[in-house]
Amino acid sequence: MTRENIRTPDGGTLELFSTGAELASAGSGVVVVPPSMVTAADYTKFAQKLSAALGRPVHTFNRRGRGSSSPQPEDYTLDVDIRDLDAVMKHTSSTDVFGHSFGGAVALHAARTLPVERLAVYDPAVSVNGSVKADWTAEYERATAAGDDDRALAVLIKGLETGGAFSRMPLSMLTIANKLTAGTSMGKQMRELMRTGVREIKAIIAADMPAEPFLELPLETLIVVGEKSPAYFGVACGQIHDVLSGSSYTILPGLGHDGVLRAPDKLINELRDFYAG
């Protein structure tokens, strides 16, 4: 794996990781757009397995506010990530894109205008006709204003519903659990990224639209949802699939929202077949 910092047209910096860079002659790579609350490092296993399966490079990058990438601006909108994705695609000469969760929402909006040839998303956190709700943000902001990051993080985890059994814990118990894990690497990362994560959730809701504009997506679009993932992902995906006649829609059995991080063979094979055309 190689690491480099690339510049964006607005003078920003993005930390880029390339797996299988020596395979560049085999064709353009696949750019992975990561979600909220994680970093590019969390996708190392996925990138390695996908690159090996495709025989092509896979590029992951730290979106703003992560690693050595530039800070996320206070007036953040999805357009920031769309422009950054464009910069990564140009730098790596890549035309295929994969997005997970919030990264899937960025990829879906971006592929309406960027030169994406093949687009695959897993549990994209895109809002279609109000499918994504965030009534919990007011309670989150009250907790952060009071300096109670443990409770704020608990509200966020329960609101997103993506933490499996943790998301279903009573708020008081989840707050205690956050206190106990505050010193772990995962606990520290969650606290470092929760403010950017909430900003991103608000940006998703602000970009809510009907399904019809997604007709501008590439003809070759693969939509994947985990069988055990929160239901709201499937609501938006179903509406997009209904209007995008050339898309493929797959529900992978046994997988939850963290399916991409686990990089199971069933997902890697699905993506291998799709990107191979």
Secondary structure, DSSP 4 states (H G I P E B T S, - for coil): -EEEEEE-TTS-EEEEEEESGGGGGGS--EEEE--TT--GGGGHHHHHHHHHHHTS-EEEEEPTTSTTSPPPPTT--HHHHHHHHHHHHHHHT--EEEEETHHHHHHHHHTTTS--SEEEEES----BTT----TTHHHHHHHHHTT-HHHHHHHHHHHH--SGGGGGS-HHHHHHHHHHTTTSHHHHHHHHHHHHHHHHHHHHHHT-B-SGGGGGS-SEEEEEEETTS-HHHHHHHHHHHHH-TT-EEEEETT--TTHHHH--HHHHHHHHHHHT-
